């Protein structure tokens, strides 16, 4: 039981630090909103013109996909460094993991998340063909 004492102490310190930080930010933060905080951008710079269109969600989707595949590379690197020790169990585990990641890539590819050129999408050609007919 004495071996777990450092982990328990670290857990108490981490939770204590988190609670102290939240409490300090609540106590020290201003309670009354200033005009700068109520502005459209918190940096205080007013936009000269409003954007003509909304920011597409695809940028965020690609960012999340980047993170997923980046984490896959980290797991593959860790697996490769211990390849000899893991044996067939490691090969089976990484095969299942890679299958699900590739299945995710196939899904987002078919959904059109990775297609940035909107006029070239097949569904837009179908709509144009239906309008002509």
PyMOL commands that place a pseudoatom at each C-alpha (Angstrom):
pseudoatom trace, name=CA, resn=UNK, resi=1, chain=A, elem=C, hetatm=0, pos=[0.000, 0.000, 0.000]
pseudoatom trace, name=CA, resn=UNK, resi=2, chain=A, elem=C, hetatm=0, pos=[2.934, 2.304, 0.638]
pseudoatom trace, name=CA, resn=UNK, resi=3, chain=A, elem=C, hetatm=0, pos=[3.859, 2.083, -3.072]
pseudoatom trace, name=CA, resn=UNK, resi=4, chain=A, elem=C, hetatm=0, pos=[0.639, 3.887, -4.011]
pseudoatom trace, name=CA, resn=UNK, resi=5, chain=A, elem=C, hetatm=0, pos=[1.233, 6.825, -1.670]
pseudoatom trace, name=CA, resn=UNK, resi=6, chain=A, elem=C, hetatm=0, pos=[3.089, 9.007, -4.243]
pseudoatom trace, name=CA, resn=UNK, resi=7, chain=A, elem=C, hetatm=0, pos=[0.263, 8.527, -6.749]
pseudoatom trace, name=CA, resn=UNK, resi=8, chain=A, elem=C, hetatm=0, pos=[-2.323, 9.475, -4.129]
pseudoatom trace, name=CA, resn=UNK, resi=9, chain=A, elem=C, hetatm=0, pos=[-0.323, 12.551, -3.138]
pseudoatom trace, name=CA, resn=UNK, resi=10, chain=A, elem=C, hetatm=0, pos=[-0.017, 13.593, -6.810]
pseudoatom trace, name=CA, resn=UNK, resi=11, chain=A, elem=C, hetatm=0, pos=[-3.764, 13.120, -7.292]
pseudoatom trace, name=CA, resn=UNK, resi=12, chain=A, elem=C, hetatm=0, pos=[-4.539, 15.271, -4.241]
pseudoatom trace, name=CA, resn=UNK, resi=13, chain=A, elem=C, hetatm=0, pos=[-2.106, 17.966, -5.432]
pseudoatom trace, name=CA, resn=UNK, resi=14, chain=A, elem=C, hetatm=0, pos=[-3.601, 17.955, -8.956]
pseudoatom trace, name=CA, resn=UNK, resi=15, chain=A, elem=C, hetatm=0, pos=[-7.210, 18.181, -7.748]
pseudoatom trace, name=CA, resn=UNK, resi=16, chain=A, elem=C, hetatm=0, pos=[-6.242, 20.829, -5.201]
pseudoatom trace, name=CA, resn=UNK, resi=17, chain=A, elem=C, hetatm=0, pos=[-4.463, 22.899, -7.839]
pseudoatom trace, name=CA, resn=UNK, resi=18, chain=A, elem=C, hetatm=0, pos=[-7.435, 22.659, -10.207]
pseudoatom trace, name=CA, resn=UNK, resi=19, chain=A, elem=C, hetatm=0, pos=[-9.910, 23.699, -7.505]
pseudoatom trace, name=CA, resn=UNK, resi=20, chain=A, elem=C, hetatm=0, pos=[-7.639, 26.519, -6.301]
pseudoatom trace, name=CA, resn=UNK, resi=21, chain=A, elem=C, hetatm=0, pos=[-7.264, 27.812, -9.865]
pseudoatom trace, name=CA, resn=UNK, resi=22, chain=A, elem=C, hetatm=0, pos=[-11.013, 27.762, -10.454]
pseudoatom trace, name=CA, resn=UNK, resi=23, chain=A, elem=C, hetatm=0, pos=[-11.670, 29.482, -7.127]
pseudoatom trace, name=CA, resn=UNK, resi=24, chain=A, elem=C, hetatm=0, pos=[-9.038, 32.159, -7.736]
pseudoatom trace, name=CA, resn=UNK, resi=25, chain=A, elem=C, hetatm=0, pos=[-10.371, 32.921, -11.219]
pseudoatom trace, name=CA, resn=UNK, resi=26, chain=A, elem=C, hetatm=0, pos=[-13.898, 33.205, -9.832]
pseudoatom trace, name=CA, resn=UNK, resi=27, chain=A, elem=C, hetatm=0, pos=[-12.829, 35.534, -7.024]
pseudoatom trace, name=CA, resn=UNK, resi=28, chain=A, elem=C, hetatm=0, pos=[-10.459, 37.698, -9.075]
pseudoatom trace, name=CA, resn=UNK, resi=29, chain=A, elem=C, hetatm=0, pos=[-12.466, 37.952, -12.286]
pseudoatom trace, name=CA, resn=UNK, resi=30, chain=A, elem=C, hetatm=0, pos=[-14.495, 41.099, -12.979]
pseudoatom trace, name=CA, resn=UNK, resi=31, chain=A, elem=C, hetatm=0, pos=[-18.214, 40.578, -12.408]
pseudoatom trace, name=CA, resn=UNK, resi=32, chain=A, elem=C, hetatm=0, pos=[-19.427, 43.426, -14.604]
pseudoatom trace, name=CA, resn=UNK, resi=33, chain=A, elem=C, hetatm=0, pos=[-19.081, 43.051, -18.364]
pseudoatom trace, name=CA, resn=UNK, resi=34, chain=A, elem=C, hetatm=0, pos=[-17.208, 45.875, -20.075]
pseudoatom trace, name=CA, resn=UNK, resi=35, chain=A, elem=C, hetatm=0, pos=[-18.148, 47.167, -23.539]
pseudoatom trace, name=CA, resn=UNK, resi=36, chain=A, elem=C, hetatm=0, pos=[-14.989, 45.529, -24.888]
pseudoatom trace, name=CA, resn=UNK, resi=37, chain=A, elem=C, hetatm=0, pos=[-16.132, 42.167, -23.587]
pseudoatom trace, name=CA, resn=UNK, resi=38, chain=A, elem=C, hetatm=0, pos=[-19.560, 42.652, -25.142]
pseudoatom trace, name=CA, resn=UNK, resi=39, chain=A, elem=C, hetatm=0, pos=[-18.013, 43.490, -28.522]
pseudoatom trace, name=CA, resn=UNK, resi=40, chain=A, elem=C, hetatm=0, pos=[-18.228, 40.910, -31.321]
pseudoatom trace, name=CA, resn=UNK, resi=41, chain=A, elem=C, hetatm=0, pos=[-14.557, 40.025, -30.893]
pseudoatom trace, name=CA, resn=UNK, resi=42, chain=A, elem=C, hetatm=0, pos=[-13.020, 39.911, -27.438]
pseudoatom trace, name=CA, resn=UNK, resi=43, chain=A, elem=C, hetatm=0, pos=[-9.764, 41.359, -28.719]
pseudoatom trace, name=CA, resn=UNK, resi=44, chain=A, elem=C, hetatm=0, pos=[-11.531, 44.713, -29.047]
pseudoatom trace, name=CA, resn=UNK, resi=45, chain=A, elem=C, hetatm=0, pos=[-11.124, 45.062, -32.807]
pseudoatom trace, name=CA, resn=UNK, resi=46, chain=A, elem=C, hetatm=0, pos=[-14.406, 45.737, -34.554]
pseudoatom trace, name=CA, resn=UNK, resi=47, chain=A, elem=C, hetatm=0, pos=[-14.790, 44.097, -37.969]
pseudoatom trace, name=CA, resn=UNK, resi=48, chain=A, elem=C, hetatm=0, pos=[-14.757, 46.503, -40.896]
pseudoatom trace, name=CA, resn=UNK, resi=49, chain=A, elem=C, hetatm=0, pos=[-17.175, 44.369, -42.914]
pseudoatom trace, name=CA, resn=UNK, resi=50, chain=A, elem=C, hetatm=0, pos=[-19.284, 41.382, -42.026]
pseudoatom trace, name=CA, resn=UNK, resi=51, chain=A, elem=C, hetatm=0, pos=[-18.224, 38.110, -43.626]
pseudoatom trace, name=CA, resn=UNK, resi=52, chain=A, elem=C, hetatm=0, pos=[-20.091, 37.243, -46.806]
pseudoatom trace, name=CA, resn=UNK, resi=53, chain=A, elem=C, hetatm=0, pos=[-20.641, 33.667, -45.692]
pseudoatom trace, name=CA, resn=UNK, resi=54, chain=A, elem=C, hetatm=0, pos=[-20.277, 31.556, -42.615]
pseudoatom trace, name=CA, resn=UNK, resi=55, chain=A, elem=C, hetatm=0, pos=[-17.051, 29.708, -41.931]
pseudoatom trace, name=CA, resn=UNK, resi=56, chain=A, elem=C, hetatm=0, pos=[-17.491, 26.138, -43.231]
pseudoatom trace, name=CA, resn=UNK, resi=57, chain=A, elem=C, hetatm=0, pos=[-17.515, 23.332, -40.712]
pseudoatom trace, name=CA, resn=UNK, resi=58, chain=A, elem=C, hetatm=0, pos=[-15.269, 21.314, -43.014]
pseudoatom trace, name=CA, resn=UNK, resi=59, chain=A, elem=C, hetatm=0, pos=[-12.213, 23.109, -41.669]
pseudoatom trace, name=CA, resn=UNK, resi=60, chain=A, elem=C, hetatm=0, pos=[-12.980, 21.820, -38.194]
pseudoatom trace, name=CA, resn=UNK, resi=61, chain=A, elem=C, hetatm=0, pos=[-13.735, 18.339, -39.517]
pseudoatom trace, name=CA, resn=UNK, resi=62, chain=A, elem=C, hetatm=0, pos=[-10.371, 18.190, -41.264]
pseudoatom trace, name=CA, resn=UNK, resi=63, chain=A, elem=C, hetatm=0, pos=[-8.667, 19.392, -38.086]
pseudoatom trace, name=CA, resn=UNK, resi=64, chain=A, elem=C, hetatm=0, pos=[-10.353, 16.635, -36.062]
pseudoatom trace, name=CA, resn=UNK, resi=65, chain=A, elem=C, hetatm=0, pos=[-9.407, 14.063, -38.688]
pseudoatom trace, name=CA, resn=UNK, resi=66, chain=A, elem=C, hetatm=0, pos=[-5.826, 15.271, -38.522]
pseudoatom trace, name=CA, resn=UNK, resi=67, chain=A, elem=C, hetatm=0, pos=[-5.832, 14.680, -34.780]
pseudoatom trace, name=CA, resn=UNK, resi=68, chain=A, elem=C, hetatm=0, pos=[-7.308, 11.179, -35.198]
pseudoatom trace, name=CA, resn=UNK, resi=69, chain=A, elem=C, hetatm=0, pos=[-4.679, 10.171, -37.740]
pseudoatom trace, name=CA, resn=UNK, resi=70, chain=A, elem=C, hetatm=0, pos=[-1.924, 11.853, -35.760]
pseudoatom trace, name=CA, resn=UNK, resi=71, chain=A, elem=C, hetatm=0, pos=[-2.873, 9.759, -32.731]
pseudoatom trace, name=CA, resn=UNK, resi=72, chain=A, elem=C, hetatm=0, pos=[-2.893, 6.679, -34.960]
pseudoatom trace, name=CA, resn=UNK, resi=73, chain=A, elem=C, hetatm=0, pos=[0.704, 7.399, -35.949]
pseudoatom trace, name=CA, resn=UNK, resi=74, chain=A, elem=C, hetatm=0, pos=[1.646, 7.715, -32.283]
pseudoatom trace, name=CA, resn=UNK, resi=75, chain=A, elem=C, hetatm=0, pos=[0.088, 4.314, -31.547]
pseudoatom trace, name=CA, resn=UNK, resi=76, chain=A, elem=C, hetatm=0, pos=[1.769, 2.772, -34.591]
pseudoatom trace, name=CA, resn=UNK, resi=77, chain=A, elem=C, hetatm=0, pos=[5.147, 4.132, -33.485]
pseudoatom trace, name=CA, resn=UNK, resi=78, chain=A, elem=C, hetatm=0, pos=[4.670, 2.770, -29.970]
pseudoatom trace, name=CA, resn=UNK, resi=79, chain=A, elem=C, hetatm=0, pos=[3.618, -0.596, -31.411]
pseudoatom trace, name=CA, resn=UNK, resi=80, chain=A, elem=C, hetatm=0, pos=[6.614, -0.667, -33.763]
pseudoatom trace, name=CA, resn=UNK, resi=81, chain=A, elem=C, hetatm=0, pos=[9.070, -0.057, -30.949]
pseudoatom trace, name=CA, resn=UNK, resi=82, chain=A, elem=C, hetatm=0, pos=[7.695, -3.053, -29.014]
pseudoatom trace, name=CA, resn=UNK, resi=83, chain=A, elem=C, hetatm=0, pos=[6.987, -5.243, -32.068]
pseudoatom trace, name=CA, resn=UNK, resi=84, chain=A, elem=C, hetatm=0, pos=[9.132, -8.193, -30.974]
pseudoatom trace, name=CA, resn=UNK, resi=85, chain=A, elem=C, hetatm=0, pos=[7.708, -8.287, -27.447]
pseudoatom trace, name=CA, resn=UNK, resi=86, chain=A, elem=C, hetatm=0, pos=[4.043, -8.117, -28.461]
pseudoatom trace, name=CA, resn=UNK, resi=87, chain=A, elem=C, hetatm=0, pos=[4.066, -10.990, -30.955]
pseudoatom trace, name=CA, resn=UNK, resi=88, chain=A, elem=C, hetatm=0, pos=[0.875, -12.091, -32.669]
pseudoatom trace, name=CA, resn=UNK, resi=89, chain=A, elem=C, hetatm=0, pos=[-1.299, -10.404, -30.055]
pseudoatom trace, name=CA, resn=UNK, resi=90, chain=A, elem=C, hetatm=0, pos=[0.243, -7.056, -30.988]
pseudoatom trace, name=CA, resn=UNK, resi=91, chain=A, elem=C, hetatm=0, pos=[-0.249, -7.700, -34.691]
pseudoatom trace, name=CA, resn=UNK, resi=92, chain=A, elem=C, hetatm=0, pos=[-3.907, -8.601, -34.141]
pseudoatom trace, name=CA, resn=UNK, resi=93, chain=A, elem=C, hetatm=0, pos=[-4.516, -5.559, -31.922]
pseudoatom trace, name=CA, resn=UNK, resi=94, chain=A, elem=C, hetatm=0, pos=[-2.889, -3.088, -34.311]
pseudoatom trace, name=CA, resn=UNK, resi=95, chain=A, elem=C, hetatm=0, pos=[-4.685, -4.698, -37.272]
pseudoatom trace, name=CA, resn=UNK, resi=96, chain=A, elem=C, hetatm=0, pos=[-8.058, -4.152, -35.606]
pseudoatom trace, name=CA, resn=UNK, resi=97, chain=A, elem=C, hetatm=0, pos=[-7.097, -0.602, -34.669]
pseudoatom trace, name=CA, resn=UNK, resi=98, chain=A, elem=C, hetatm=0, pos=[-5.876, 0.180, -38.202]
pseudoatom trace, name=CA, resn=UNK, resi=99, chain=A, elem=C, hetatm=0, pos=[-9.028, -1.348, -39.698]
pseudoatom trace, name=CA, resn=UNK, resi=100, chain=A, elem=C, hetatm=0, pos=[-11.239, 0.995, -37.674]
pseudoatom trace, name=CA, resn=UNK, resi=101, chain=A, elem=C, hetatm=0, pos=[-9.132, 4.034, -38.537]
pseudoatom trace, name=CA, resn=UNK, resi=102, chain=A, elem=C, hetatm=0, pos=[-9.204, 3.165, -42.248]
pseudoatom trace, name=CA, resn=UNK, resi=103, chain=A, elem=C, hetatm=0, pos=[-12.946, 2.548, -42.007]
pseudoatom trace, name=CA, resn=UNK, resi=104, chain=A, elem=C, hetatm=0, pos=[-13.300, 6.037, -40.567]
pseudoatom trace, name=CA, resn=UNK, resi=105, chain=A, elem=C, hetatm=0, pos=[-11.267, 7.464, -43.439]
pseudoatom trace, name=CA, resn=UNK, resi=106, chain=A, elem=C, hetatm=0, pos=[-13.477, 5.640, -45.956]
pseudoatom trace, name=CA, resn=UNK, resi=107, chain=A, elem=C, hetatm=0, pos=[-16.618, 6.962, -44.232]
pseudoatom trace, name=CA, resn=UNK, resi=108, chain=A, elem=C, hetatm=0, pos=[-15.513, 10.608, -44.240]
pseudoatom trace, name=CA, resn=UNK, resi=109, chain=A, elem=C, hetatm=0, pos=[-14.295, 10.269, -47.805]
pseudoatom trace, name=CA, resn=UNK, resi=110, chain=A, elem=C, hetatm=0, pos=[-17.692, 8.996, -48.950]
pseudoatom trace, name=CA, resn=UNK, resi=111, chain=A, elem=C, hetatm=0, pos=[-19.454, 11.745, -46.948]
pseudoatom trace, name=CA, resn=UNK, resi=112, chain=A, elem=C, hetatm=0, pos=[-17.431, 14.344, -48.881]
pseudoatom trace, name=CA, resn=UNK, resi=113, chain=A, elem=C, hetatm=0, pos=[-15.607, 15.850, -45.921]
pseudoatom trace, name=CA, resn=UNK, resi=114, chain=A, elem=C, hetatm=0, pos=[-12.305, 15.724, -47.785]
pseudoatom trace, name=CA, resn=UNK, resi=115, chain=A, elem=C, hetatm=0, pos=[-13.767, 17.171, -50.996]
pseudoatom trace, name=CA, resn=UNK, resi=116, chain=A, elem=C, hetatm=0, pos=[-12.994, 20.885, -51.074]
pseudoatom trace, name=CA, resn=UNK, resi=117, chain=A, elem=C, hetatm=0, pos=[-13.959, 21.652, -54.655]
pseudoatom trace, name=CA, resn=UNK, resi=118, chain=A, elem=C, hetatm=0, pos=[-17.744, 21.977, -54.351]
pseudoatom trace, name=CA, resn=UNK, resi=119, chain=A, elem=C, hetatm=0, pos=[-18.590, 22.444, -58.071]
pseudoatom trace, name=CA, resn=UNK, resi=120, chain=A, elem=C, hetatm=0, pos=[-16.916, 19.132, -58.922]
pseudoatom trace, name=CA, resn=UNK, resi=121, chain=A, elem=C, hetatm=0, pos=[-18.971, 17.058, -56.520]
pseudoatom trace, name=CA, resn=UNK, resi=122, chain=A, elem=C, hetatm=0, pos=[-20.993, 14.347, -58.157]
pseudoatom trace, name=CA, resn=UNK, resi=123, chain=A, elem=C, hetatm=0, pos=[-24.200, 15.283, -56.340]
pseudoatom trace, name=CA, resn=UNK, resi=124, chain=A, elem=C, hetatm=0, pos=[-24.047, 18.789, -57.823]
pseudoatom trace, name=CA, resn=UNK, resi=125, chain=A, elem=C, hetatm=0, pos=[-23.716, 17.326, -61.301]
pseudoatom trace, name=CA, resn=UNK, resi=126, chain=A, elem=C, hetatm=0, pos=[-26.786, 15.187, -60.642]
pseudoatom trace, name=CA, resn=UNK, resi=127, chain=A, elem=C, hetatm=0, pos=[-28.781, 18.278, -59.600]
pseudoatom trace, name=CA, resn=UNK, resi=128, chain=A, elem=C, hetatm=0, pos=[-27.666, 20.154, -62.720]
pseudoatom trace, name=CA, resn=UNK, resi=129, chain=A, elem=C, hetatm=0, pos=[-28.621, 17.225, -64.943]
pseudoatom trace, name=CA, resn=UNK, resi=130, chain=A, elem=C, hetatm=0, pos=[-32.047, 17.039, -63.310]
pseudoatom trace, name=CA, resn=UNK, resi=131, chain=A, elem=C, hetatm=0, pos=[-32.593, 20.782, -63.890]
pseudoatom trace, name=CA, resn=UNK, resi=132, chain=A, elem=C, hetatm=0, pos=[-31.657, 20.465, -67.569]
pseudoatom trace, name=CA, resn=UNK, resi=133, chain=A, elem=C, hetatm=0, pos=[-33.973, 17.483, -68.132]
for i in range(1, 133): cmd.bond("trace and resi %d" % i, "trace and resi %d" % (i + 1))
show_as sticks, trace
zoom trace
